Amino acid sequence: MKLWGGRFTKPTDQLVDEYTASITFDQKLAMYDIQGSLAHINMLAKCDIVTAEEADTIVNGLLAVAKRIEQGQAELTVANEDIHMNVEKLLIDQIGAVGGKLHTGRSRNDQVALDMRLYLREALVIIIELVTDLQRALINQAEQHLDTILPGYTHLQRAQPVLFAHHLMAYVFMLNRDAERLIDSWKRVNRSPLGAGALAGTSFPIDRSFVAEQLGFDGVTENSLDSVSDRDFVVEFLADASLIIMHLSRLSEELIQWSSAEFNFIELDDAFCTGSSMMPQKKNPDVPELVRGKTGRVFGHLSGMLTTLKGLPLAYNKDMQEDKEGMFDAVETLKGALALFAPMIDTMQVHKKVMYEAVAKDYSNATDLADYLVGKNIPFREAHAIVGQTVLYSIEQHKYLLELTIDEFKQFSQNIDEDIYQVLTPKAVVDARDVEGGTAKGRVQTQLTQAESLLKQNQQWLNQKFGLLKQINIPIIN
């Protein structure tokens, strides 16, 4: 007989049990379920809904069940449907009928909402720490390459030279937006829904705020209907996760291109590459390729969650069982990608000479020739046309701009003098971008200082939250 089976005259069909059960995946919530139950039973005792003796028995029983689950000695069955019913059944088997008093004043509806919030807030801390580790790896590389110049691209066509450090710092600030979004989402995750019951609250004189305080929540959810049906925090996380994996995918694409023979700008460490079963010369950038490939599954989880929720009436509906697998998978996918990316960036070898040779043999200094002419009081549009003609001539002559003689330059404008050869060097072109946020060395050094300040703020937040989680004795996921 099911724990809820009092009004039923026969057991559910085995296929229904198998189809509707969630224990195969929500067992990941076991320790969070027990942590929530410990807080709940403490509250029931405080409010004199159960006796102190009953509470002690249940607490000891829950700790024993937790130990059995951790050691792999507990049987979690489809017949008991989900992690909540499995834990309750194990508890009753452990301590007898008094274990049935644990569920007083709560429902699986508010219980699962609590467990998911406990799980997700820990995941936020872990992922933000991993994002910070990747930012640190990018900063370390940037600090080593404040004088390394490579082509900057638009439309995948060479545009203007930039410092390699400048290029890396773009991802540092990109990732910082990701960290900021996750940090901001904490305040919406960290609210306790327990006490909302099935949908309308409970008739028992419970103390929701006491439970919230025990579990380190910032407060309780305001409306019982919303409490059990709200999965906005899951959608928000999946949206944030989609942005993070999209950013990693963009970086992956550049690493893949840069490590090809055609670019040869970088070489990834052997530890992060694989070979070919047929072609012995191959060194494949499989880690960034797979991260790029996994982007679709995270996007899919976001789309799937939105689709699941879009037509649901209040309050809880069985459809919402679909909220877990996508969230779990997105968390694991992000953790795996980020954990690999930081050491991969740290150990990446940069071919400075190849990058510089690429910049020296293109027309990415053409804008600076136009700016030079503007400095000679020629309107920019006229200067643009002059430089366009000069570039076309250079291409026809199989020359780059710095290879033209002064007489060749003067065919297009008498305003061009010998100083043009200093203006058009890659270093001069980079140094000329001395504006806030620009690629000049001094400006990139400023960006490094700014990034260090942002990382320090994020680390302070992380230290605070790690301290909170340890204080309430919730095991950190790994």
Secondary structure, 3 states (H helix, E strand, C coil): CCCCHHHCCCCCCHHHHHHHCCHHHHHHHHHHHHHHHHHHHHHHHHCCCCCHHHHHHHHHHHHHHHHHHHCCCCCCCHHHCCHHHHHHHHHHHHHCHHHHHHHCCCCHHHHHHHHHHHHHHHHHHHHHHHHHHHHHHHHHHHHHCCCCEEEEEECCEEEEEEEHHHHHHHHHHHHHHHHHHHHHHHHHHCCECCCCCCCCCCCCCCCHHHHHHHCCCCCECCCHHHHHHCCHHHHHHHHHHHHHHHHHHHHHHHHHHHCCCCCCCEECCHHHCECCCCCCCCCECHHHHHHHHHHHHHHHHHHHHHHHHCCCCCCCCHHHHHHHHHHHHHHHHHHHHHHHHHHHHHCCEECHHHHHHHHHCCCCCHHHHHHHHHCCCCCHHHHHHHHHHHHHHHHHCCCCHHHCCHHHHHCCCCCCCCCHHHHCCHHHHHHHCCCCCCCCHHHHHHHHHHHHHHHHHHHHHHHHHHHHHHHCCCCCCC
